[in-house]
Amino acid sequence: MKLTSVAHTGFTVSNLDRSLAFYRDLLGMQVMYIRDTTEEYVSKVTGFANAHLKIALLKLSTDDPHMLELLEYVSHPGEPTDRATNRPGNGHLAIRVDDLQAWYQRLSAAGVEFRSSGPVPVSTGINAGAQAVYMRDPDGFTIELVQPAQKQ
């Protein structure tokens, strides 16, 4: 018995259309599918009777095996949680980029909220020499953009 791979990362969002505008239109992720479902298995998996969800699966590219699943609970909407990165239970999604400064400038101009005033050099550890920045999606999820260290 063993774990074999990560299937996807899922974020519960308050408005799927708004999240698609961020992930698809602003970040350029590719939509693999979008669906509106009330299937019985969704209720069983989520634990919410008569669940009605809008779901989208996105990828960075067709080559990338990792998918981001966005779920909007139409029938059982909940209150947002505190998204502070130091709160147990909160996570973040890290995405590698080729030009962090250009991404930072483009997304800042689009009104994206960043946690720092620009890319931050990583000085120690396995990612030493990289640059990173935290930003927030429309529901407050933390997205980290990382530009790997230049290979020597």
C-alpha angles and dihedrals in degrees: 000000000000144000109257109188145327109272098194146316116248130207123187107221133191096224122020095198091054091048091049089053087057103040100032104029102031102030096031099233116162119243111230093184144335125205143168111218143182095167115152094238090061090059090048095047095045097039093232116122114233092005118190114194137174109213134188129182118203136181134193089233139342088260094057113092093200118093133194114218117203116196127190114192101217095175100036109031114178135202116267117259126228105275098198106141092230093060114106110244095035119111138176139221117232118206124189116228133187099222112024095180092055091047091048093051094045095047093043089054088052091055100255113159114239127191094219135037092249144331114327122216114236105228104183144023132034092326097047109149094028125111125226143180135183121224136172129241120217092278094046098259112153115243117187118206113203130189107197121231116274111260114241 
